[in-house]
Amino acid sequence: MTEVRTFDWPEIAAHNTRDDLWMVVDGKVYDCTKFLDEHPGGEEVMIEQAGQDASEAFDEIGHSDDARDLLKTMYIGDLSSTAAQAKAPKAAQKPLTTANQNGSPS
């Protein structure tokens, strides 16, 4: 039996580009790089989740059984038990701008 490779968040987070995209869904790590061009929802939604735990986003969209089967083909390992207990990194968020009294962004 082949030993399952495990990954920690820093290693997963490093794979966060269009040319090298990993994500975690339900504690499993997937290399989704080659699937970007085929993703029916467009590549942008996947790039937003790159290098992170995409479980919530994956579940919220209501993927089909076929999509879940396809995801299995991209499986490369599991989230390590240490990483599973740690908080997943979040995507960098753009700072919110506030409007001054005349309605212009400050």
MDTraj code that builds the backbone (N, CA, C; nanometers):
import mdtraj as md
import numpy as np

residues = "MET THR GLU VAL ARG THR PHE ASP TRP PRO GLU ILE ALA ALA HIS ASN THR ARG ASP ASP LEU TRP MET VAL VAL ASP GLY LYS VAL TYR ASP CYS THR LYS PHE LEU ASP GLU HIS PRO GLY GLY GLU GLU VAL MET ILE GLU GLN ALA GLY GLN ASP ALA SER GLU ALA PHE ASP GLU ILE GLY HIS SER ASP ASP ALA ARG ASP LEU LEU LYS THR MET TYR ILE GLY ASP LEU SER SER THR ALA ALA GLN ALA LYS ALA PRO LYS ALA ALA GLN LYS PRO LEU THR THR ALA ASN GLN ASN GLY SER PRO SER".split()
xyz = np.array([
    [0.0839, -0.1184, 0.0000],
    [0.0000, 0.0000, 0.0000],
    [0.0886, 0.1249, 0.0000],
    [0.0536, 0.2220, -0.0816],
    [0.1292, 0.3448, -0.0928],
    [0.0973, 0.4365, 0.0244],
    [0.2015, 0.4945, 0.0809],
    [0.1817, 0.5879, 0.1911],
    [0.1282, 0.7202, 0.1372],
    [0.0285, 0.7763, 0.2041],
    [-0.0327, 0.9024, 0.1621],
    [0.0577, 1.0173, 0.2047],
    [0.0868, 1.1039, 0.1116],
    [0.1682, 1.2210, 0.1414],
    [0.0830, 1.3224, 0.2171],
    [0.1435, 1.3899, 0.3143],
    [0.0712, 1.4929, 0.3890],
    [0.1392, 1.6281, 0.3691],
    [0.0592, 1.7335, 0.3796],
    [0.1069, 1.8687, 0.3541],
    [0.0672, 1.9616, 0.4676],
    [0.1516, 2.0611, 0.4936],
    [0.1223, 2.1660, 0.5901],
    [0.0829, 2.2928, 0.5149],
    [0.0198, 2.3874, 0.5861],
    [-0.0303, 2.5086, 0.5222],
    [0.0744, 2.5893, 0.4475],
    [0.1956, 2.6081, 0.5007],
    [0.2926, 2.6880, 0.4237],
    [0.3225, 2.6286, 0.2855],
    [0.3317, 2.4978, 0.2768],
    [0.3575, 2.4343, 0.1480],
    [0.2374, 2.4500, 0.0546],
    [0.1188, 2.4307, 0.1071],
    [-0.0026, 2.4452, 0.0255],
    [-0.0169, 2.5902, -0.0211],
    [0.0037, 2.6834, 0.0701],
    [-0.0134, 2.8256, 0.0398],
    [0.0830, 2.8730, -0.0689],
    [0.1956, 2.8075, -0.0844],
    [0.2937, 2.8466, -0.1856],
    [0.2458, 2.8151, -0.3274],
    [0.1457, 2.7301, -0.3399],
    [0.0926, 2.6911, -0.4710],
    [-0.0349, 2.7705, -0.4990],
    [-0.0172, 2.8990, -0.5255],
    [-0.1314, 2.9894, -0.5321],
    [-0.1372, 3.0730, -0.6589],
    [-0.0848, 3.0172, -0.7671],
    [-0.0854, 3.0912, -0.8925],
    [-0.1566, 3.0110, -1.0013],
    [-0.1847, 3.0768, -1.1114],
    [-0.2502, 3.0118, -1.2238],
    [-0.1668, 2.8944, -1.2763],
    [-0.0356, 2.9073, -1.2691],
    [0.0541, 2.8045, -1.3211],
    [0.0865, 2.6950, -1.2201],
    [0.0400, 2.7107, -1.0987],
    [0.0701, 2.6145, -0.9922],
    [-0.0339, 2.6328, -0.8815],
    [-0.1469, 2.5625, -0.8941],
    [-0.2611, 2.5880, -0.8077],
    [-0.3042, 2.4637, -0.7315],
    [-0.2861, 2.4702, -0.6006],
    [-0.3351, 2.3648, -0.5120],
    [-0.4464, 2.4228, -0.4272],
    [-0.5357, 2.3361, -0.3825],
    [-0.6359, 2.3769, -0.2851],
    [-0.6739, 2.2566, -0.1990],
    [-0.7342, 2.2849, -0.0862],
    [-0.7780, 2.1818, 0.0071],
    [-0.9296, 2.1786, 0.0075],
    [-0.9850, 2.0584, -0.0024],
    [-1.1294, 2.0386, 0.0107],
    [-1.1486, 1.9206, 0.1047],
    [-1.2135, 1.9467, 0.2163],
    [-1.2434, 1.8436, 0.3154],
    [-1.1193, 1.7661, 0.3599],
    [-1.0112, 1.8401, 0.3855],
    [-0.8896, 1.7796, 0.4397],
    [-0.8016, 1.7086, 0.3387],
    [-0.8386, 1.7146, 0.2122],
    [-0.7594, 1.6519, 0.1068],
    [-0.7004, 1.7615, 0.0177],
    [-0.5776, 1.7381, -0.0284],
    [-0.5062, 1.8375, -0.1085],
    [-0.5138, 1.7974, -0.2558],
    [-0.5469, 1.8954, -0.3384],
    [-0.5645, 1.8714, -0.4812],
    [-0.4785, 1.9682, -0.5622],
    [-0.4144, 1.9164, -0.6667],
    [-0.3420, 1.9997, -0.7625],
    [-0.4381, 2.0238, -0.8784],
    [-0.4928, 2.1435, -0.8841],
    [-0.5960, 2.1768, -0.9831],
    [-0.5413, 2.2562, -1.1008],
    [-0.4106, 2.2656, -1.1109],
    [-0.3473, 2.3480, -1.2135],
    [-0.3974, 2.3169, -1.3539],
    [-0.3970, 2.1915, -1.3914],
    [-0.4317, 2.1530, -1.5284],
    [-0.5813, 2.1644, -1.5573],
    [-0.6615, 2.1854, -1.4544],
    [-0.8065, 2.1921, -1.4724],
    [-0.8593, 2.3346, -1.4927],
    [-0.7763, 2.4332, -1.4676],
    [-0.8236, 2.5722, -1.4722],
    [-0.8963, 2.6071, -1.6015],
    [-0.8395, 2.5707, -1.7142],
    [-0.9003, 2.6057, -1.8429],
    [-1.0325, 2.5335, -1.8675],
    [-1.0549, 2.4228, -1.7991],
    [-1.1753, 2.3429, -1.8193],
    [-1.2873, 2.3749, -1.7196],
    [-1.2552, 2.4460, -1.6128],
    [-1.3530, 2.4697, -1.5068],
    [-1.4728, 2.5477, -1.5601],
    [-1.5936, 2.4900, -1.5521],
    [-1.7135, 2.5550, -1.6077],
    [-1.7436, 2.6917, -1.5469],
    [-1.7019, 2.7131, -1.4219],
    [-1.7275, 2.8411, -1.3564],
    [-1.6206, 2.9449, -1.3831],
    [-1.5229, 2.9100, -1.4655],
    [-1.4137, 3.0023, -1.4963],
    [-1.2974, 2.9846, -1.4012],
    [-1.1830, 3.0283, -1.4464],
    [-1.0614, 3.0105, -1.3668],
    [-1.0548, 3.1043, -1.2467],
    [-1.1186, 3.2209, -1.2561],
    [-1.1083, 3.3201, -1.1486],
    [-1.1558, 3.2667, -1.0144],
    [-1.2648, 3.1915, -1.0136],
    [-1.3166, 3.1404, -0.8867],
    [-1.2191, 3.0417, -0.8239],
    [-1.1466, 2.9689, -0.9064],
    [-1.0477, 2.8751, -0.8529],
    [-0.9231, 2.9487, -0.8051],
    [-0.8819, 3.0491, -0.8794],
    [-0.7631, 3.1254, -0.8404],
    [-0.7868, 3.1948, -0.7062],
    [-0.9096, 3.2390, -0.6811],
    [-0.9427, 3.3019, -0.5523],
    [-0.9206, 3.2062, -0.4357],
    [-0.9337, 3.0771, -0.4594],
    [-0.9203, 2.9764, -0.3534],
    [-0.7827, 2.9112, -0.3511],
    [-0.6952, 2.9511, -0.4397],
    [-0.5633, 2.8888, -0.4535],
    [-0.4827, 2.8949, -0.3241],
    [-0.4240, 2.7816, -0.2882],
    [-0.3385, 2.7748, -0.1703],
    [-0.4137, 2.7803, -0.0388],
    [-0.5433, 2.7563, -0.0420],
    [-0.6269, 2.7700, 0.0775],
    [-0.7208, 2.6518, 0.0948],
    [-0.7976, 2.6587, 0.2022],
    [-0.9044, 2.5621, 0.2242],
    [-1.0259, 2.6103, 0.1459],
    [-1.0596, 2.5373, 0.0411],
    [-1.1708, 2.5751, -0.0465],
    [-1.2969, 2.4950, -0.0163],
    [-1.2993, 2.4252, 0.0969],
    [-1.4121, 2.3373, 0.1296],
    [-1.5455, 2.4109, 0.1283],
    [-1.5515, 2.5227, 0.1955],
    [-1.6777, 2.5966, 0.2059],
    [-1.7233, 2.6448, 0.0683],
    [-1.6314, 2.7016, -0.0090],
    [-1.6670, 2.7507, -0.1424],
    [-1.7101, 2.6352, -0.2326],
    [-1.6421, 2.5224, -0.2223],
    [-1.6759, 2.4058, -0.3047],
    [-1.8146, 2.3531, -0.2694],
    [-1.8433, 2.3460, -0.1408],
    [-1.9732, 2.2943, -0.0970],
    [-2.0881, 2.3919, -0.1268],
    [-2.0626, 2.5205, -0.1091],
    [-2.1673, 2.6208, -0.1290],
    [-2.2202, 2.6239, -0.2718],
    [-2.1345, 2.5965, -0.3678],
    [-2.1756, 2.6065, -0.5080],
    [-2.2607, 2.4868, -0.5499],
    [-2.2580, 2.3802, -0.4712],
    [-2.3411, 2.2642, -0.5016],
    [-2.2890, 2.1815, -0.6175],
    [-2.1615, 2.1458, -0.6124],
    [-2.1023, 2.0656, -0.7194],
    [-2.1715, 1.9299, -0.7341],
    [-2.1777, 1.8825, -0.8559],
    [-2.2401, 1.7541, -0.8878],
    [-2.1505, 1.6380, -0.8450],
    [-2.2066, 1.5176, -0.8485],
    [-2.1271, 1.3978, -0.8207],
    [-2.0154, 1.3828, -0.9232],
    [-2.0423, 1.4206, -1.0473],
    [-1.9395, 1.4143, -1.1517],
    [-1.8225, 1.5076, -1.1176],
    [-1.8544, 1.6254, -1.0671],
    [-1.7498, 1.7200, -1.0289],
    [-1.6672, 1.6634, -0.9135],
    [-1.7331, 1.6012, -0.8191],
    [-1.6611, 1.5408, -0.7064],
    [-1.5732, 1.4243, -0.7526],
    [-1.6212, 1.3475, -0.8496],
    [-1.5397, 1.2387, -0.9053],
    [-1.4184, 1.2948, -0.9790],
    [-1.4380, 1.4030, -1.0517],
    [-1.3281, 1.4664, -1.1233],
    [-1.2242, 1.5206, -1.0253],
    [-1.2701, 1.5762, -0.9154],
    [-1.1793, 1.6275, -0.8137],
    [-1.0864, 1.5172, -0.7632],
    [-1.1395, 1.3973, -0.7493],
    [-1.0591, 1.2842, -0.7014],
    [-0.9389, 1.2573, -0.7915],
    [-0.9504, 1.2873, -0.9200],
    [-0.8391, 1.2637, -1.0129],
    [-0.7244, 1.3619, -0.9903],
    [-0.7494, 1.4699, -0.9157],
    [-0.6480, 1.5726, -0.8896],
    [-0.5859, 1.5578, -0.7507],
    [-0.6263, 1.4566, -0.6775],
    [-0.5807, 1.4330, -0.5404],
    [-0.4307, 1.4062, -0.5358],
    [-0.3612, 1.4767, -0.4463],
    [-0.2169, 1.4540, -0.4300],
    [-0.1783, 1.4172, -0.2869],
    [-0.2697, 1.4299, -0.1919],
    [-0.2380, 1.3950, -0.0539],
    [-0.3389, 1.4538, 0.0430],
    [-0.3035, 1.4433, 0.1704],
    [-0.3926, 1.4905, 0.2767],
    [-0.3305, 1.6093, 0.3504],
    [-0.4159, 1.6870, 0.4094],
    [-0.3727, 1.7917, 0.5006],
    [-0.3158, 1.7227, 0.6233],
    [-0.1995, 1.7650, 0.6693],
    [-0.1401, 1.7002, 0.7866],
    [-0.2290, 1.7216, 0.9080],
    [-0.2165, 1.6343, 1.0063],
    [-0.3000, 1.6472, 1.1260],
    [-0.2702, 1.7777, 1.1992],
    [-0.1454, 1.8216, 1.1964],
    [-0.1088, 1.9492, 1.2588],
    [-0.1770, 2.0649, 1.1858],
    [-0.1713, 2.0610, 1.0532],
    [-0.2333, 2.1672, 0.9736],
    [-0.3848, 2.1653, 0.9872],
    [-0.4419, 2.0463, 0.9993],
    [-0.5872, 2.0347, 1.0121],
    [-0.6365, 2.1017, 1.1399],
    [-0.5525, 2.1025, 1.2433],
    [-0.5901, 2.1656, 1.3698],
    [-0.5645, 2.3159, 1.3685],
    [-0.4762, 2.3593, 1.2778],
    [-0.4451, 2.5020, 1.2664],
    [-0.5487, 2.5691, 1.1783],
    [-0.5550, 2.6983, 1.1876],
    [-0.6490, 2.7734, 1.1055],
    [-0.5905, 2.7891, 0.9651],
    [-0.6728, 2.7656, 0.8660],
    [-0.6300, 2.7784, 0.7268],
    [-0.6048, 2.9244, 0.6940],
    [-0.5072, 2.9508, 0.6076],
    [-0.4845, 3.0900, 0.5672],
    [-0.6022, 3.1395, 0.4845],
    [-0.6277, 3.2666, 0.4952],
    [-0.7361, 3.3285, 0.4193],
    [-0.6769, 3.4070, 0.3037],
    [-0.7563, 3.4256, 0.2008],
    [-0.7129, 3.5048, 0.0856],
    [-0.6925, 3.6491, 0.1301],
    [-0.5952, 3.7116, 0.0684],
    [-0.5717, 3.8526, 0.0978],
    [-0.6937, 3.9309, 0.0514],
    [-0.7428, 4.0129, 0.1383],
    [-0.8610, 4.0911, 0.1036],
    [-0.8204, 4.2348, 0.0772],
    [-0.8877, 4.2970, -0.0183],
    [-0.8626, 4.4373, -0.0470],
    [-0.9182, 4.5193, 0.0684],
    [-0.8459, 4.6222, 0.1089],
    [-0.8978, 4.7060, 0.2175],
    [-1.0236, 4.7783, 0.1721],
    [-1.1167, 4.7909, 0.2634],
    [-1.2391, 4.8637, 0.2352],
    [-1.2098, 5.0109, 0.2365],
    [-1.2694, 5.0832, 0.1454],
    [-1.2550, 5.2286, 0.1477],
    [-1.3779, 5.2860, 0.2122],
    [-1.3597, 5.3938, 0.2803],
    [-1.4737, 5.4607, 0.3424],
    [-1.4975, 5.5902, 0.2686],
    [-1.6178, 5.6340, 0.2673],
    [-1.6521, 5.7579, 0.1987],
    [-1.6417, 5.8730, 0.2982],
    [-1.5857, 5.9850, 0.2511],
    [-1.5846, 6.1025, 0.3373],
    [-1.7214, 6.1707, 0.3277],
    [-1.7360, 6.2852, 0.3847],
    [-1.8656, 6.3500, 0.3909],
    [-1.9272, 6.3813, 0.2547],
    [-1.8449, 6.4059, 0.1525],
    [-1.9012, 6.4386, 0.0224],
    [-1.9233, 6.3131, -0.0641],
    [-1.9005, 6.1959, -0.0066],
    [-1.9264, 6.0709, -0.0760],
    [-1.8095, 6.0165, -0.1541],
    [-1.6976, 6.0889, -0.1540],
    [-1.5779, 6.0424, -0.2250],
    [-1.5009, 5.9454, -0.1371],
    [-1.4367, 5.8460, -0.1994],
    [-1.3546, 5.7549, -0.1171],
    [-1.2418, 5.8317, -0.0508],
    [-1.2113, 5.7957, 0.0723],
    [-1.1032, 5.8641, 0.1426],
    [-0.9782, 5.7817, 0.1407],
])
top = md.Topology()
chain = top.add_chain()
for i, resn in enumerate(residues, 1):
    res = top.add_residue(resn, chain, resSeq=i)
    for name in ("N", "CA", "C"):
        top.add_atom(name, md.element.get_by_symbol(name[0]), res)
traj = md.Trajectory(xyz[None], top)
